[in-house]
Amino acid sequence: MVARLHYITQDIPGYTHAQLAALACQGGVSWVQLRLKNTTGEAWRQAALETLAVCREYDAKLIINDQVQLAQEIGADGVHLGLQDMPTDEARKQLGPNFIIGGTANTFADIQKHVAAGVDYIGLGPFRFTPTKENLSPVLGLAGYQHLLRQCREAGIMQPIIAIGGIGIADIEPLLQTKVYGIALSSAINKSENKIAAAASFAKILEKAPAVIPAGK
């Protein structure tokens, strides 16, 4: 089952990615995506192993950003692939049917490509400008989500759509009204003074929100 709240780590001075994941999990997060910038090799692997241990402690899913081979090697739960990463259809062939695969989308064509590849969820964005993402795709805004989710319903697309990109607490309700399945957050938790409380506030809103059926249903 794909979670409605996706938490994404980022580089925050004074914290390891595993420490950030632990704080988010203490706030009620059950789905962690590990995303590192400008890191390769052993440093990536060490961060992944440390974060995996945190996720296992809190019974949370660990999704690795981009690093398909690493995710497979360490026994992570899944992988998330951007538009410039390994194509999701290739990842599915390599990882098999039981590995969680998510793909980033900015257009309806992107969504269709991921659906054909058999992804488990689609990260659709960005909602607004966010400095956490390099080579940012065109901002969608609320109107963009309304349009794309309407297209998904008309096409019978069933995969959960997760909104991402500069989302704040006041954005959740209007975004859910577009029929997105869930929300992905990074800075709203990571840059908060009280990260546990921030995670808890988002988790509580999504727990209490009306059930959202994936776009095609």
KOLDREN-23450 format. One record per residue (C-alpha): y, x, z; residue in three letters. Coordinates in steps of 0.25 Angstrom, whole numbers, plus 2048, in hexadecimal, padded with zeros to 3 digits. Layout:
BEGIN
YXZAla;...
This chain:
BEGIN
800800800Met;80D8067FCVal;817806807Ala;8257FF806Arg;82C80A80DLeu;82B818806His;83182480ETyr;834830806Ile;83683E80DThr;842847809Gln;84785580DAsp;84F85381AIle;85485F821Pro;84D86182EGly;84185882BTyr;83485B824Thr;82F85081AHis;82484D824Ala;82D84C82FGln;835842827Leu;82983A824Ala;825839832Ala;832833836Leu;83182982BAla;82382582FCys;82782483DGln;83181A838Gly;826812831Gly;825818824Val;81781881ESer;81981E810Trp;81F82C80FVal;822833802Gln;824842803Leu;82F8477FAArg;8338557FALeu;83E85C7F1Lys;83D86A7ECAsn;83086D7F3Thr;8238727EDThr;8168787F1Gly;81287A7FFGlu;81F874805Ala;81C8677FETrp;80D867802Arg;81186A811Gln;81B85F811Ala;81185680BAla;806859815Leu;810858821Glu;81584A81CThr;806846819Leu;803849828Ala;80F84082CVal;80B835823Cys;7FC835828Arg;801835836Glu;80A828834Tyr;80082282AAsp;80A82381FAla;808825810Lys;80C83280ALeu;8118337FCIle;8158407F6Ile;8208417ECAsn;81D8477DFAsp;8128517E3Gln;80584A7DEVal;7FC8567E0Gln;8018597EELeu;80084A7F2Ala;7F184A7EDGln;7EE8577F4Glu;7F3853802Ile;7ED845802Gly;7FB83E802Ala;7FB82F7FFAsp;80382F7F2Gly;80D8357E9Val;81A8317E4His;81F8357D6Leu;82D8367D1Gly;8308347C2Leu;8308437C0Gln;8238457C7Asp;8148447C2Met;8138377BBPro;80C82C7C4Thr;80182A7BAAsp;7FD8397BBGlu;7FE8387CAAla;7F582C7CAArg;7EA8337C1Lys;7EB83F7CBGln;7EB8387D8Leu;7E282C7D5Gly;7E381D7D9Pro;7E481E7E8Asn;7F08287E9Phe;7FE8217EBIle;8078247DFIle;8168207DFGly;81F8227D3Gly;82F8237D2Thr;8358197C8Ala;8438167C4Asn;84180D7B8Thr;8378027B4Phe;83080C7AAAla;82E8157B6Asp;82880A7BEIle;81F8067B2Gln;81A8147B1Lys;8168157BFHis;80F8087BFVal;80780C7B3Ala;8038197BBAla;7FE8107C7Gly;8088157D2Val;80780E7DFAsp;81680C7E1Tyr;82380F7D9Ile;82F8157E0Gly;83B80F7D8Leu;8498157D9Gly;85281A7DCPro;85980E7E3Phe;8668167E4Arg;86A8257E3Phe;86282E7EDThr;86483D7EFPro;85683F7F3Thr;85183E7E5Lys;8548487DAGlu;8558437CBAsn;8588357D0Leu;85582A7C6Ser;85F81F7C3Pro;8638177CFVal;85D8097CFLeu;8648017D9Gly;8607F47DELeu;8627EE7D0Ala;8597F87CAGly;84E7F47D4Tyr;8507E57D1Gln;84E7E87C2His;8427F17C3Leu;83B7E97CDLeu;83D7DD7C4Arg;8367E57B9Gln;82B7E87C2Cys;8287DA7C6Arg;8297D67B7Glu;81F7E17B3Ala;8157DD7BEGly;8177EB7C5Ile;80F7EB7D2Met;8127F97D8Gln;81B7FA7E4Pro;82A7FE7E1Ile;8308077EBIle;8408087EBAla;8458167EDIle;85281D7EDGly;85D81D7F7Gly;8598117FEIle;85F80D80BGly;85B802815Ile;8657F880FAla;85E7F9802Asp;8507F5806Ile;8527E6806Glu;8597E57F8Pro;84F7EF7F2Leu;8437E67F7Leu;8497DA7F1Gln;8477E17E3Thr;8387E07E7Lys;8367EF7E9Val;82A7F17F2Tyr;8307FC7FBGly;83A8077FDIle;83A8167FDAla;84381E807Leu;84782C809Ser;85582F80ESer;857822815Ala;84C82781FIle;84D83681DAsn;85C83781FLys;85D82D82ASer;860833838Glu;85582B83EAsn;84A82C834Lys;83F82483CIle;84981983EAla;84D81982FAla;83F81882AAla;83C80D834Ala;848805830Ser;843805821Phe;835803825Ala;8387F782DLys;8417F0822Ile;8357F2818Leu;82B7ED822Glu;8337E0824Lys;8367DE815Ala;82F7D380EPro;8237D7807Ala;8257DD7F9Val;81B7DB7EEIle;81B7E77E4Pro;8237E47D8Ala;8197DE7CFGly;8147D37D8Lys;
